[in-house]
Amino acid sequence: MKDAVGHNGDRFVKELPERFNELGSFIREQRSSARLSLRRLSELAGISNPYLSQIERGLRRPSAEILQQIAKALRISAETLYVQAGILERPTGDTDLSRHIFADHHLTEEQRQALMRIYLSFRHENEDLVVPGTDIGPVPSTADADDAGSSGGAGPAAAAG
């Protein structure tokens, strides 16, 4: 096999099989974690058993629609599989929830502003709790949950205002 690559397309073709293997391995790991047999996952996803087997072995490139069906059957986000397949880029750093809130045309401006106030208050409240390198802080203790329950049922939205 040649090391030098003459065209950009040649390099892309060489990288695809590796990506398919990674995708197939990822799907197999998710299936194992969910304790599903190959046959059962293929039934839940509505695809043939041999086709799913070929995907897991990196021999086939599934469409976005097939990935969505597999994701639904595995109860994971389709976005996760799209990233693994190279359809979407892996998110970098902090998620930009505020951008998504303001871009949602199903919300009124007043609703967007309210969501942002609540979201930002939660972020501010939890700044000291976030574990570096993650976007998830520590799990609250049972005592914290009891304290929240004894606040007269005000809930998190009241704490934000």
C-alpha positions as CSV (number, residue, x, y, z in Angstrom):
1,M,0.0,0.0,0.0
2,K,1.3,3.5,-0.9
3,D,2.0,6.0,1.8
4,A,1.8,8.9,-0.5
5,V,-1.7,10.1,-1.5
6,G,-2.1,11.6,-4.9
7,H,-5.6,13.2,-4.5
8,N,-7.5,14.4,-1.5
9,G,-10.3,12.0,-2.5
10,D,-7.9,9.1,-2.1
11,R,-7.2,10.1,1.5
12,F,-10.9,10.4,2.2
13,V,-11.5,6.9,0.8
14,K,-8.8,5.5,3.0
15,E,-10.2,7.2,6.1
16,L,-13.8,6.0,5.6
17,P,-13.3,2.3,6.3
18,E,-11.6,3.2,9.6
19,R,-14.6,5.5,10.5
20,F,-17.0,2.7,9.6
21,N,-15.1,0.3,11.9
22,E,-15.3,2.8,14.8
23,L,-19.0,3.4,14.2
24,G,-19.6,-0.4,14.1
25,S,-17.7,-0.9,17.3
26,F,-19.5,1.9,19.0
27,I,-22.9,0.5,18.0
28,R,-21.8,-3.0,19.2
29,E,-20.7,-1.5,22.5
30,Q,-24.0,0.3,22.9
31,R,-25.9,-2.9,22.0
32,S,-23.9,-4.9,24.6
33,S,-24.5,-2.2,27.2
34,A,-28.2,-2.4,26.5
35,R,-28.0,-6.2,26.7
36,L,-29.6,-6.6,23.3
37,S,-28.8,-9.4,20.9
38,L,-28.0,-8.5,17.3
39,R,-31.3,-10.0,16.3
40,R,-33.3,-8.1,18.9
41,L,-31.7,-4.7,18.0
42,S,-32.3,-5.4,14.3
43,E,-36.0,-6.0,15.1
44,L,-36.3,-2.9,17.2
45,A,-34.5,-0.8,14.6
46,G,-36.5,-2.3,11.7
47,I,-33.5,-3.4,9.7
48,S,-32.3,-6.8,8.7
49,N,-30.1,-8.9,10.9
50,P,-27.4,-9.3,8.2
51,Y,-27.3,-5.6,7.5
52,L,-26.9,-4.7,11.1
53,S,-24.1,-7.3,11.4
54,Q,-22.4,-5.7,8.4
55,I,-22.7,-2.2,10.0
56,E,-21.2,-3.5,13.2
57,R,-18.3,-5.0,11.3
58,G,-17.6,-1.8,9.4
59,L,-18.6,-3.3,6.1
60,R,-21.5,-1.0,5.4
61,R,-22.1,2.7,5.6
62,P,-25.6,3.3,7.0
63,S,-27.7,6.3,6.0
64,A,-28.7,9.0,8.5
65,E,-32.2,7.5,8.5
66,I,-30.8,4.0,9.5
67,L,-28.6,5.6,12.2
68,Q,-31.7,7.3,13.5
69,Q,-33.6,4.0,13.7
70,I,-30.6,2.3,15.5
71,A,-30.3,5.2,17.9
72,K,-34.0,5.1,18.7
73,A,-33.8,1.3,19.3
74,L,-30.7,1.8,21.6
75,R,-32.3,4.7,23.3
76,I,-29.4,7.1,22.6
77,S,-29.5,10.3,20.7
78,A,-29.2,10.1,16.9
79,E,-26.7,13.0,17.2
80,T,-24.3,10.7,19.0
81,L,-24.4,8.2,16.1
82,Y,-24.1,11.0,13.5
83,V,-21.0,12.2,15.2
84,Q,-19.5,8.7,15.3
85,A,-20.4,8.3,11.6
86,G,-18.8,11.7,10.7
87,I,-22.1,13.2,9.6
88,L,-21.8,15.8,12.4
89,E,-18.8,17.3,14.0
90,R,-18.0,16.5,17.6
91,P,-19.2,19.3,19.8
92,T,-16.3,21.3,21.2
93,G,-16.2,22.7,24.7
94,D,-19.3,24.2,26.3
95,T,-22.7,23.7,24.7
96,D,-24.2,26.9,23.5
97,L,-27.7,26.5,24.9
98,S,-28.4,30.2,24.8
99,R,-27.9,30.1,21.0
100,H,-30.4,27.3,20.7
101,I,-33.0,29.0,22.9
102,F,-32.8,32.3,20.9
103,A,-33.0,30.4,17.6
104,D,-36.1,28.4,18.6
105,H,-38.9,30.0,16.5
106,H,-41.5,28.0,18.5
107,L,-41.0,30.3,21.5
108,T,-42.1,33.9,22.0
109,E,-39.5,36.5,22.9
110,E,-40.9,36.6,26.4
111,Q,-40.5,32.8,26.8
112,R,-36.9,33.0,25.4
113,Q,-36.0,35.7,27.9
114,A,-37.6,33.7,30.8
115,L,-35.7,30.6,29.8
116,M,-32.5,32.5,29.6
117,R,-33.0,34.0,33.1
118,I,-33.6,30.6,34.6
119,Y,-30.7,29.0,32.7
120,L,-28.2,31.7,33.7
121,S,-29.3,31.7,37.3
122,F,-28.8,27.9,37.4
123,R,-25.4,28.3,35.8
124,H,-24.4,31.0,38.3
125,E,-25.7,29.0,41.3
126,N,-23.7,25.9,40.2
127,E,-20.5,27.7,39.1
128,D,-18.6,26.4,42.2
129,L,-19.9,22.9,41.8
130,V,-18.8,22.1,38.2
131,V,-16.1,19.5,37.9
132,P,-13.2,20.9,35.7
133,G,-13.2,19.2,32.2
134,T,-16.9,18.2,32.4
135,D,-20.2,20.0,32.1
136,I,-21.7,18.1,35.0
137,G,-21.2,18.9,38.6
138,P,-21.4,16.5,41.6
139,V,-24.6,14.7,42.4
140,P,-26.5,16.4,45.2
141,S,-26.6,14.5,48.5
142,T,-29.8,13.2,49.9
143,A,-29.7,16.0,52.5
144,D,-29.7,18.5,49.7
145,A,-32.8,16.9,48.2
146,D,-34.5,16.9,51.6
147,D,-33.8,20.6,52.0
148,A,-35.2,21.4,48.6
149,G,-38.3,19.3,49.4
150,S,-38.9,21.2,52.6
151,S,-39.0,24.6,50.9
152,G,-42.7,24.5,50.6
153,G,-42.7,23.1,47.1
154,A,-41.3,26.3,45.5
155,G,-39.1,24.3,43.1
156,P,-36.1,25.4,41.0
157,A,-38.0,28.1,39.1
158,A,-38.7,30.0,42.3
159,A,-35.1,29.9,43.3
160,A,-34.2,31.4,39.9
161,G,-36.4,34.5,40.3
